[in-house]
């Protein structure tokens, strides 16, 4: 990767992301996700992607914009939330799943935001949005760096992706 | 004191399920739910009018229709409702926001993600306080 995703070094960012994901899943879902892959070229991620539902929250401050997205395949999302609610779920459009994905994105974002703000950022509170669509991908301007972590759990895999764009990049686009 | 009356307000069904399960596991079965601030305020007023107020209200911050902070501020200004203890549950972790919540009158603040042990500890403290002041 030519450019760091954020002003913190990528090793620190990856640790912050990993810790936030693990803390959220351990506390809320009682499972321990493990990183099985780090994808630094978003084209590779798009090729391998089988996302059916994702939750996205923005990172916003005066001179910086970015997003955090957590993405699941249909099978992983249904398995995960079936286990959580102990109920029969058949569609990722079920509100119990869409709201669950939104909340996971929101809580992971809250933890990451807190730790990045300690590093000197001043990110504000933002609300999550949820996108549903078979094999959808997150695209951004080619000059916007990003990184994806693929996690493995007993319910299947999911991804957490951060894409950043300083305002100067957006204005030049 | 396991029969205390609890209101749980969060727009996300996942959080309501999680907190309710933890409360029931702890032996607290008298749990009401609200999906936004307005619904919570209506329930608080309704139960107060029956002289059967909530002993504790767990309140999310960001919700549609009316935020948790708005509900708390309205209740704290109302002499009839001002004694209800609120515990804020939020993914917001910034110090200034936590201070804002405490200044609004919440008795405690739980940051998401929380463990059942944290929830148990917080509710035990409130239950103990309610028991002593009863």
Interface residues (C-beta under 8 A of the other chain):
Chain A: X23 X24 X26 X27 X28 X84 X85 X95 X96 X99 X100 X102 X103 X106 X107 X109 X110 X111 X113 X114 X117 X125 X127
Chain B: X11 X12 X13 X14 X15 X17 X18 X62 X90 X91 X92 X93 X94 X97 X111 X112 X113 X114 X115
